[in-house]
Amino acid sequence: MRGEVWDKAVLYSEQAAAKAMTRSALREVVASCEQALVALRHLPDNREALERAIDLRFDPLRYALWQLGEHARVLDHLREAAALAETRTDQRRLGWALAYMANGLWAMENYEDAIVSGRRALAIASTLEDFALRMRSHLSLAQAYHALGSFRPAIDLLESNMESLQGELRYARFGQAGLLSVLSLSYLVLSLAELGEFTEAIRYAEQSTRIAEAVDRPYELLCAYRATGLVRLRKGDLPGAVSMLERSQSISQIVPGWSSLIASNLGYAYALSGRIPDAFPFLERALEQSTSKGLLGGHSLWITFLSEAHLLAGHIEDAMELAHRGLDLASDRKERGHQAWAWRLLGEVASREGGAPLAQAEEHYRQALGIAEELIGEIAARRDPHETEHAEPWYRRALALAEELGMRPLIAHCHLGLGKLYRCTGKQDQARGDLTTATTMYREMDMRFWLEKAETEMKGSA
């Protein structure tokens, strides 16, 4: 570099980045890649130089910055790569830039732009018949759909991926940080868990874990263990959730870009397990890190997790303030699933205050149910394109159809909360109705931890 021998400066910087990557020296990877990009600007402006400039931004620079949690910088480099590809009409590289951008935009919680970028990438993949790009585009779109609460479209895309990734293709990276199969399975598990389809979710989680343990790399292991931990957390298997999330936590020390996400998940698992003192350091650190280093999708849910920990600790005012923050952020980001969880938590908080706020608590529960039912109605409409005009009646029938189509764990929790609320206010008939619904749903989903709570409440309302 100092001698201005630019061709060798590029070559040796690329080699230095590759060597740094083998020992996970991510900062060195970034420094070497950016040095190579500076040197490239001094070489003749030909197609080879352009392709090297784009490819360096894809790998290893994008990978290293992603692992470091530097998502805004990832997007900056990808936008530059897309502009270079468009200048030279390199459709294949443009498609990959757009697919990676969709992933980065999802991480920064810009879901609508992520979908626009992902759809453009998918269109290019179809034109070029690029299998790998199609798989990557499906994953990027599914992540954004999941964040917006459109779980069924996300599931459809991810199941399509897994149908295509057979045999040795399940161990192919397609130029990604991790195996595309493990990443697809992870978000498939998370989407199914929100719908209460736990049997399928756990089956896919086990499949993801087998693949990850076969390759034995930190990134894949972290993704698989985290997905398994979260599905068990939603189901109420708290010991199993804690065990898997603690494994993820230990691995996240090697993959720093995921540390705040895993800390939030583990902290919430500790809180529900009654380990409140253990929960707060993880939950608070997650929010601090996400603010200072950038997001990784679902920030509003992390705030809601911390709110619930405060509620369980008896800190009502803190819980209320955080629940409103989570709701406001989820509403701003259009994260309808997270919005519904925040409404349910506001109902929980208000019901703890007693007196006049009980009416407010009921309203919060109803809001949560309404959002969940709306999502069910959307799913119902999507299942058969010829029945879209029947979406509104299906919304009204949402609770009847919730067993098959909706955010069933959330709806069951809302019925449990309403049942407890009505029992406390002397409305025994209404309490028994909601508690019966909650008990039935928990039993059908084999959510034993929550079933015991509902059954206890049922005895109290008898």
PEZI-V374356 format. One record per residue. RES is the residue in one letter. PHI is phi in radians with two decimals (999 if undefined). PSI is psi in degrees with one decimal (* if undefined). OMEGA is omega as a letter, one per 20 degrees, with the letter a starting at -180 (NA if undefined). Layout:
res: (RES RES)
phi: (PHI PHI)
psi: (PSI PSI)
omega: (OMEGA OMEGA)
This chain:
res: (M R G E V W D K A V L Y S E Q A A A K A M T R S A L R E V V A S C E Q A L V A L R H L P D N R E A L E R A I D L R F D P L R Y A L W Q L G E H A R V L D H L R E A A A L A E T R T D Q R R L G W A L A Y M A N G L W A M E N Y E D A I V S G R R A L A I A S T L E D F A L R M R S H L S L A Q A Y H A L G S F R P A I D L L E S N M E S L Q G E L R Y A R F G Q A G L L S V L S L S Y L V L S L A E L G E F T E A I R Y A E Q S T R I A E A V D R P Y E L L C A Y R A T G L V R L R K G D L P G A V S M L E R S Q S I S Q I V P G W S S L I A S N L G Y A Y A L S G R I P D A F P F L E R A L E Q S T S K G L L G G H S L W I T F L S E A H L L A G H I E D A M E L A H R G L D L A S D R K E R G H Q A W A W R L L G E V A S R E G G A P L A Q A E E H Y R Q A L G I A E E L I G E I A A R R D P H E T E H A E P W Y R R A L A L A E E L G M R P L I A H C H L G L G K L Y R C T G K Q D Q A R G D L T T A T T M Y R E M D M R F W L E K A E T E M K G S A)
phi: (999 -1.15 -1.46 1.02 -1.61 -1.17 -1.13 -1.27 -1.07 -1.12 -1.02 -1.25 -1.15 -1.08 -1.16 -1.11 -1.11 -1.11 -1.16 -1.10 -1.12 -1.12 -1.97 0.98 -1.51 -1.16 -1.11 -1.17 -1.03 -1.07 -1.08 -1.19 -1.12 -1.20 -1.14 -1.10 -1.14 -1.10 -1.13 -1.05 -1.16 -1.63 -1.55 -0.94 -1.42 -2.08 -1.12 -1.08 -1.12 -1.10 -1.12 -1.15 -1.11 -1.24 -1.12 -1.08 -1.21 -1.29 -2.73 -1.78 -1.09 -1.04 -1.05 -1.14 -1.12 -1.08 -1.10 -1.45 1.38 -1.59 -1.21 -1.12 -1.19 -1.00 -1.10 -1.03 -1.18 -1.21 -1.10 -1.12 -1.11 -1.10 -1.11 -1.12 -1.14 -1.19 -1.04 -1.78 0.86 -1.63 -1.14 -1.13 -1.20 -1.09 -1.04 -1.18 -1.05 -1.17 -1.13 -1.15 -1.10 -1.02 -1.12 -1.16 -1.14 -1.06 -1.06 -1.56 1.12 -1.87 -1.28 -1.15 -1.16 -1.08 -1.18 -1.03 -1.12 -1.13 -1.19 -1.09 -1.10 -1.15 -1.12 -1.14 -1.04 -1.17 -1.10 -1.52 0.93 -1.66 -1.06 -1.10 -1.14 -1.12 -1.08 -1.14 -1.13 -1.02 -1.12 -1.07 -1.14 -1.10 -1.06 -1.18 -1.06 -1.02 -1.08 -1.43 1.54 -1.59 -1.24 -1.13 -1.02 -1.10 -1.07 -1.04 -1.13 -1.28 -1.16 -1.07 -1.02 -1.21 -1.17 -1.48 -1.55 -1.87 1.05 -1.17 -1.10 -1.20 -1.92 -1.66 -1.65 0.90 1.32 -1.64 -1.12 -2.39 -1.11 -1.10 -1.15 -1.16 -1.12 -1.11 -1.09 -1.07 -1.35 -1.12 -1.06 -1.13 -1.20 -1.12 -1.10 -1.13 -1.54 1.36 -1.55 -1.27 -1.06 -1.13 -1.06 -1.20 -1.07 -1.18 -1.11 -1.14 -1.12 -1.06 -1.13 -1.07 -1.13 -1.10 -1.24 -1.20 -1.49 0.96 -2.05 -0.97 -1.09 -1.15 -1.09 -1.05 -1.07 -1.18 -1.15 -1.12 -1.08 -1.11 -1.09 -1.25 -1.15 -1.22 -1.13 -1.08 -1.33 1.72 -1.49 -1.19 -1.06 -1.13 -1.12 -1.06 -1.02 -1.23 -1.26 -1.18 -1.09 -1.07 -1.06 -1.15 -1.27 -1.14 -1.15 -1.55 -2.06 -1.06 -1.11 -1.78 -1.10 -1.20 -1.06 -1.17 -1.06 -1.12 -1.08 -1.18 -1.04 -1.17 -1.10 -1.08 -1.07 -1.17 -1.43 1.53 -1.65 -1.07 -1.04 -1.29 -1.27 -1.03 -1.02 -1.22 -1.15 -1.24 -1.13 -1.05 -1.19 -1.11 -1.18 -1.15 -1.24 -1.48 -2.00 1.85 -1.69 -2.55 1.36 1.41 -0.99 -1.07 -1.21 -1.11 -1.10 -1.12 -1.01 -1.12 -1.04 -1.16 -1.10 -1.10 -1.07 -1.13 -1.48 1.51 -1.60 -1.12 -1.11 -1.08 -1.08 -1.11 -1.08 -1.21 -1.09 -1.15 -1.08 -1.08 -1.11 -1.06 -1.19 -1.08 -1.12 -1.10 -1.51 1.10 -1.53 -1.16 -1.11 -1.16 -1.05 -1.12 -1.11 -1.17 -1.07 -1.06 -1.19 -1.07 -1.10 -1.07 -1.14 -1.08 -1.21 -1.38 -1.41 1.36 1.18 -0.98 -1.09 -1.08 -1.11 -1.13 -1.05 -1.05 -1.09 -1.09 -1.07 -1.13 -1.08 -1.09 -1.08 -1.09 -1.15 -1.07 -1.15 -1.07 -1.11 -1.10 -1.06 -1.11 -1.09 -1.04 -1.12 -1.31 -1.14 -2.38 -1.03 -1.40 -1.92 -1.01 -1.16 -1.64 -1.05 -1.09 -1.05 -1.19 -1.03 -1.16 -1.67 -1.00 -1.10 -1.17 -1.62 -1.05 -0.97 -1.66 -2.03 -1.93 -1.37 -1.13 -1.04 -1.10 -1.10 -1.09 -1.07 -1.13 -1.12 -1.08 -1.09 -1.13 -1.07 -1.11 -1.09 -1.14 -1.10 -1.19 -1.73 1.44 -1.61 -1.15 -1.12 -1.13 -1.05 -1.10 -1.09 -1.20 -1.19 -1.11 -1.08 -1.06 -1.06 -1.08 -1.15 -1.08 -1.15 -1.12 -1.58 1.01 -1.63 -1.18 -1.01 -1.37 -1.07 -1.08 -1.13 -1.15 -1.14 -1.10 -1.14 -1.05 -1.11 -1.23 -1.64 -1.19)
psi: (-47.4 -31.7 -2.8 34.2 82.2 -36.1 -42.1 -32.5 -41.0 -50.3 -48.4 -32.1 -40.9 -42.4 -38.9 -40.3 -42.5 -41.7 -40.5 -35.7 -36.3 -22.9 18.5 33.0 78.9 -38.1 -38.2 -36.8 -49.6 -46.7 -42.6 -41.4 -44.4 -31.5 -41.5 -38.8 -36.9 -45.8 -36.8 -31.5 -15.8 -5.5 161.9 141.5 77.0 178.8 -38.2 -44.3 -39.6 -45.4 -38.3 -38.8 -39.6 -48.1 -35.4 -38.3 -29.1 -50.4 120.0 0.4 -48.1 -44.8 -46.8 -45.0 -37.4 -46.0 -29.6 -5.2 16.5 64.7 -34.5 -40.1 -35.6 -48.2 -39.3 -46.8 -37.0 -36.7 -39.4 -41.4 -42.6 -41.2 -41.4 -42.1 -39.9 -35.7 -40.4 12.8 45.6 89.6 -37.0 -48.2 -32.9 -42.0 -43.9 -38.2 -42.5 -40.1 -44.0 -37.3 -39.7 -41.5 -43.6 -39.6 -37.2 -44.9 -33.0 9.1 32.1 75.9 -37.2 -43.0 -32.7 -40.8 -41.1 -48.6 -41.8 -38.6 -37.8 -42.3 -41.0 -37.1 -41.5 -40.9 -40.3 -42.3 -43.4 -6.6 47.0 103.9 -49.3 -41.8 -36.7 -43.3 -44.5 -40.3 -40.3 -44.8 -46.0 -43.4 -41.3 -39.3 -43.4 -43.3 -43.1 -45.9 -34.0 -3.5 7.4 74.5 -39.1 -45.3 -37.8 -44.7 -42.7 -44.7 -42.8 -36.5 -34.8 -41.9 -47.9 -28.4 -32.4 -30.6 78.7 156.8 -133.1 -19.9 -21.9 -15.1 17.2 140.0 -23.3 38.4 13.1 168.0 -34.4 176.0 132.3 -31.4 -43.9 -41.8 -43.0 -44.7 -37.7 -47.1 -24.6 -44.0 -45.5 -39.6 -43.2 -36.2 -38.1 -27.8 -3.1 14.5 68.5 -33.1 -49.3 -42.7 -44.4 -36.1 -45.5 -35.6 -42.1 -37.8 -43.3 -42.6 -40.8 -44.4 -45.0 -42.1 -25.5 -39.8 -24.8 51.1 145.6 -43.8 -47.7 -41.6 -43.7 -46.8 -45.3 -46.1 -38.9 -45.5 -42.5 -41.6 -41.2 -38.3 -36.4 -33.4 -47.0 -34.4 -22.6 9.2 79.7 -41.5 -43.1 -38.8 -47.7 -43.6 -48.1 -38.1 -29.9 -36.1 -43.8 -40.8 -42.4 -37.1 -30.6 -13.9 -25.2 -25.6 76.5 -25.7 -17.9 -3.5 -41.3 -39.0 -48.5 -38.8 -40.9 -45.9 -45.3 -40.9 -39.9 -39.6 -41.1 -42.4 -47.5 -25.1 -1.0 5.0 63.8 -46.0 -32.8 -27.3 -45.5 -43.5 -39.9 -46.0 -42.0 -39.5 -36.2 -45.4 -39.0 -45.2 -38.8 -32.9 -39.1 -27.0 -4.8 167.0 177.4 38.1 134.8 25.8 -37.0 -34.7 -34.5 -40.1 -40.7 -39.2 -46.7 -38.8 -45.1 -33.7 -42.2 -39.4 -46.1 -27.0 -3.9 13.0 78.9 -46.4 -44.2 -42.0 -43.8 -45.7 -43.8 -38.0 -40.6 -38.4 -45.0 -42.6 -45.3 -42.9 -42.6 -40.6 -42.8 -38.2 -5.8 34.2 84.7 -35.6 -46.2 -34.2 -43.6 -41.2 -37.5 -39.7 -43.8 -40.4 -36.8 -36.4 -42.3 -45.0 -48.3 -36.8 -20.7 -18.4 -25.9 166.9 -139.7 -38.8 -7.4 -36.7 -38.3 -38.7 -43.8 -41.3 -41.2 -42.7 -42.4 -37.2 -44.3 -44.2 -40.5 -43.3 -44.3 -42.1 -36.8 -41.8 -39.1 -43.5 -40.0 -43.1 -43.6 -43.6 -35.2 -24.1 -31.5 107.1 -21.4 -9.4 17.4 -37.0 -14.6 9.3 -42.1 -48.3 -33.3 -33.4 -43.6 -27.0 15.6 -44.2 -36.1 -33.2 -3.4 -33.5 -36.9 -35.5 -16.9 -169.1 72.3 -39.8 -42.2 -45.6 -40.9 -42.6 -39.5 -42.1 -38.2 -45.6 -43.0 -39.8 -44.0 -41.6 -48.0 -36.9 -40.2 -27.2 9.9 9.1 74.4 -39.2 -45.5 -38.0 -47.3 -36.8 -49.0 -39.8 -34.8 -42.8 -46.8 -46.1 -44.1 -46.1 -43.0 -40.4 -42.1 -34.6 1.1 40.6 77.2 -37.2 -46.0 -30.1 -41.9 -39.3 -43.5 -40.6 -36.3 -42.4 -37.6 -41.3 -36.3 -23.2 -4.8 *)
omega: (a r r r a a r r r a a r r r r r a r r a a r r r a r r r a a a r a r r r r a a a r r r a r a a a r a r r r a r r r a j a a a a r r a r a a a r r r a r a r r r r r r r a r r a r r a a r r r r r a r r r r r r r r a r r r a a r r a r a a r r r a r r r r r a a a a a r r r a r r a a r a r r r r a a a r a a r r r a a a r r r a r a a a r a r r r r a a r a r r r r r a r r r a a r r a a r r r r a r a r r a a r r r r r r a r a a a r a r r a a a r a a a a r r r r a r r r r a a r a r r r a a a a r r r a a r a r r a a a a a a r a r r a a r r r r a a r a a a r r a a r r a a r r a r a a r a a a a r r r a a a r r r r a r a r r r a r r r a a r r a a a r r r r r a a r r r a a r a r r r r r r r r a r r r a a a r a r r a a r r r r r r r r a r a r a r r r r r r r r r a a a a r a a a a a r a a r r r a r a a r a a a a a a r a r r a r r r r r r r r r a a r a a r r a a r r a r a a r r r a r a r a a a a r a r a r r r a a r r r r r a a NA)
